[in-house]
Amino acid sequence: MTHFDTAEAYGPFTNEELVGEALAPVRGEVTIATKFGWNIDPETGERRPGLNSKPAHVKRAVDGMLRRLRVESIDLLYQHRVDPEVPIEDVAGAVRELIAEGKVKHFGLSEPGAQTIRRAHAVQPVAAIQSEYSLWTRDPEPEILPLCEELGIGFVPWSPLGAGFLTGKVDPGVSQDATDFRSNSPRFKPEAMKANQALVDLLRRFAEAKGATPAQVALAWLLARKPFIVPIPGTRKLERVEENLGAAQVVLTPEAMGEIERAASAIPVEGERLPPAVLQFSYR
């Protein structure tokens, strides 16, 4: 595992600090991605409503990221969400200047629409797109994945395990604790989880045949989709990290992929993938 993903919004700031400290001894062996774009005070970390990708704000944010991550240059810098108040050409231009200054190496976008990608790419080549993608969230397939293939852009699925649901470890009969971010997700309402359990059952059948776990098959499915896909599963437990790494050893043949596709296409996923307040910022 050599690629680590964080953002100034995670905390804010605390996860970048943690990642910077943890990876300092192996900095030459890893790549680090982080993200700007929410309206966060670059000095205090105060979170304000909405988005902010104004070029001056982005540049101030990056200076803070460099300090927290303990790096001289950020390997991959994403715009966390597309800001409708700032033309994407201006954002790409600001990142292009940061690349010229040596503060950033590569430019990425998170949850953008296809036209936004094209416009940004014309100003500063986009290295990676990060959007939610898994067996239960397949929104990128019609437009975004073909565009990445056309333009030579990497694709980084976030929540590749469906916020943990596809691991089979979430009890569909139990509501999420109010402190859990999933408690606000339409797909984690009890009735939706019960309906979506069919996807977990599908993964479990293939996992048993492979001597693997449902999580490993879910990740192996992503790895087998396209050679430019790099999923970023998150976890708080070492044993889950080790389990996820095992997905690289699970080989899904074209026949197995076809079988999964046929079975999954017959399972309608119930519930929006994100709460409306968050979903509004996607695919702009």
Buried (B, 14 or more C-beta within 10 A) or exposed (E): EEBBBBBBBBBBBEBBBBBBEEBEEEBEEBBBBBBBBBBBBBEEBEEEEEBBBBBEBBBBBBEBBBEBBBBEBBBBBBBBBBBEEBBBEBBBBBBBBBBEEEBBBBBBBBBBBBEBBBBBBEBBBBBBBBBBBBBBBBBBEEBBBEBBEEEEBBBBBBBBBBBBBBBBEBEBEEEBEEEEEBEBBBBBBEEBBEBBBBBBEBBBBBBEEBEBBBBBBBBBBBBBBBEBBBBBBBBEEEEBBEBBEBBEEBEBEEEBBEBBEEBBEEBEBBBBBBEEEBEEBBBB
